[in-house]
Amino acid sequence: MADVERLNGWADKKRQKDWEEVSGLRAANKKKTLSSEKRELLRRMTCVIVPVYLVAIVLFYILAGDQLHLRSSRGNVKLPPADGWTVELAAGNVVEQYFEARIECLQQIDVQWGNFYRPNTGTVMVELILVGEGRVVMSQSFQAAELTEGAITSLIAEEPIEGLGNTPLLVRISSPDGQTGSSVAPLLSTQTRLEAGRLYINGAEAEGTLCFAATGIDYIWTGLHYWTFAGIGLVVLLGALCVIWYRCRVGKRSYVVEAVAAVRKYDFLIQQLVARDFKVKYKRSVLGMFWSFLNPLLMMSVQYVVFSTIFKNDVPNFAVYLLIGVVSFNFLSESCGMALGAILGNYSLITKVYVPKYIYPLTRVMSSVVNLSISLIPLLIMSFLTGVQFRKATVLALYFFACLIIFCLGLGLLLSALMVFFRDTQFLWNVFTMMWCYATPIFYPERILPDTFRFILVFNPLYHFLKNIRMCILEGLSPEPAVYAQCLMIALGMVAAGAWVFKKTQDKFVLYL
């Protein structure tokens, strides 16, 4: 009997050992299979990401144009408001304004004139002189008879003049043939004081500043070294891909690969959820998705009437300016508002079927992207009808729209997680969006904000996206290269914060649904 028991015990141990070996072999094969799948996915990602990056940097270099290397100088001297005259420019009278221009490449000197509201005769001479050398850098004469009250004459260099930054300069104004009683006079601002500037009238120092402006361009350091930075970016990108590949090889988790794999695995479900959200929004609506086209136009029309008649402003092409703000803010409000209830709205699926939970806020944002795409159509039509000139830099507005989408995805992840634990989040979000709307220059120009409130714009992410979209579309200019990195960091920072909160709390969602 004892021998039988020992034999049975040995047999049980043998079966247990064989089972452990088989289980270990199956686990090893499964691990090997998963690792090979990840490596294959990473290979495909590399074959897509690297060519896209190379095409993007070349395309950006072409679209950005001269704005990649040059910018309007921050040392430009602005024309001060006039409140008086200097002296009538009869023969022998001289007006001299000393100043220092912090401009790397000087292009233009503007002077404002007064004609005493009478016809005048004679010639006036405007000269720009390098004080240290006494050399005349630019000079031009103007006919006094052509100068009206408040007229501005421009002394323009044939080529931008380099080497004048932080050097003493002198604007000298005189007339070789002016006569008393029929000569013009440069205007004066007694309320403005120019740093390192002095005004002399006939050799005697006078109070105030000549009504003049100095403008030019500066070189952008990052633009001058664009290809160096592009090469560094490529090295960093390849390094990141190598790290991800190594982690996959040794069997460690890679959240990037897992996220891409999940999206590929559940792509059909994502399509169905996006289609469902889009259909539910316009269910039993007569016009259907045409509201995505019509809604921004109606909102823009109402606000345009209010802010162009009752609250007048001098914003050039205000209709397009306003429509860009309406489209951008509507997308932020709609996408984050829909993502807010993404987890609660899909609790029946979450409690019955395993699907990565971030899929739900992702699909809500993607359905809003569809509406955004439709809303861009009236924006293009309005821009065409109002005479906005489309330049190659206009295409770069899509980059800032993409940054806005990424930012909304991160904010949507954060809000959807908070909504599970704090149901008051939806009410706080409604109040916050209203405050955010008024804190962003959507229907008013940013210059009307007092200096004490300018910090609001600095810490307002939507303002940075909106400002650069308007620059690309309305002005046809590309922002500085650093601005692109700034907006991307804002968007990725929001995604990182939202994803971190979502990941830390997602395992507890089922306890609060």
ABEGO torsion letter per residue (X at the ends): XAAAAAAAAAAAAAAAAAAAAAAAAAAAAAAAAAAAAAAAAAAAAAAAAAAAAAAAAAAAAAAAEAAAABBBBAABBBBBBBABBBBBBBBGBBBBBBBBBBBABBABBBBBBBAGGBBBBEBBBBBBBBAAAGBBABBBBBBAAABBBGBBBBBBBABBBBGABGBBBBBBBBBAABBBGABBBBBBBAABBBBGBBBBBGGBBBBEBBBBBBBBBBBBAAAAAAAAAAAAAAAAAAAAAAAAAAAAAAGBBBAAAAAAAAAAAAAAAAAAAAAAAAAAAABGBAAEAAAAAAAAAAAAAAAAAAAAAABBBABBGAAAAAAAAAAAAAAAAAAAAAAAAAAAAAAAAAAABBBBAAAAAAAAAAAAAAAAAAAAAAAAAAAAAAGBBBBAAAAAAAAAAAAAAAAAAAAAAAAAAAAAABAAAAAAAAAAAAAAAAABBAABBAAABBAAAAAAAAABAAAAAAAAAAAAAAAGBBBBAAAAAAAAAAAAAAAAAAAAAAAAAAAAAAAAX
